[in-house]
Amino acid sequence: MKRINSPSPEVVETPSSSNDVQSLQEELQRLRAELLNAEIKAEAYNELINVAEAKFGIQIRKKAGAKQ
């Protein structure tokens, strides 16, 4: 059987689609800012654990492959 390729629909810029694009761009910008904040927070926690382990001489992190 031969498959017939239908032409792809053209994207027509309408006021509603331009608003959709703008809202998606704003959401992308917001999500990137949240990701940056989460990465900074994770790094701060990591450094906090490093300092606490060095200062108090105790192990805080779990060992990889620990028995359950």
N, C-alpha and C positions, 0 to 999 in steps of 0.2 A: 504494500500500500504506500502510496506517495503522500507525504505530508505537505499541506499547503501552508505556507508562512503568510500570516496576515500582517499587513503593515503595522508597525508600532504606532500607537496614538501619539499625536503631537502634543507637546506640553504648551498650553496657552497660558500666558501670564494674565491672571485675573486678579482683581483686588483681594479676593479671599485667599488665593494661593500665595500672594506676596505677603499677606499677613501671617500665613502659616509658616512661610520661610523665615520671616522675622522672628516669630515666636520660637521657632526651633533654634535659631541662632542665639537668641537670648537664653534659652534653656541650656544649650551647649556651653555658653560662657559661664552660666551659674554652676553647672556640673563640673567644669574645669576648675573653678575657684574652690568648690567643695573638695575636689580631689587633692588640690594643692594643700588645703588646710589639713586634710586627713593625713597626707604624707608628712607634713611638718609635725603634726601631733604624734605620729608613730615614731618619728626620729627623736622627738623630745622624750618620749617614754623609754625608748631604747637607751638613750644617754643617761636618763635617770637611773635605770637599772645598772648600767655600767658603773656609775659613780657609787651607788649603794653597795654593789658587790666589792668594789675596790676599798671603800671606806670601812665596811664592816667585816670584810673577809668571809662573806657567806655566799653560797650559790643560790640565786633566786630563780633563774631560768631552769626549766626542765631539761634533762638530758635527752638527746634524740634517741628514740628506740627504747624508752623506759618501759618497764613491765607494767601492765595494768592490773 
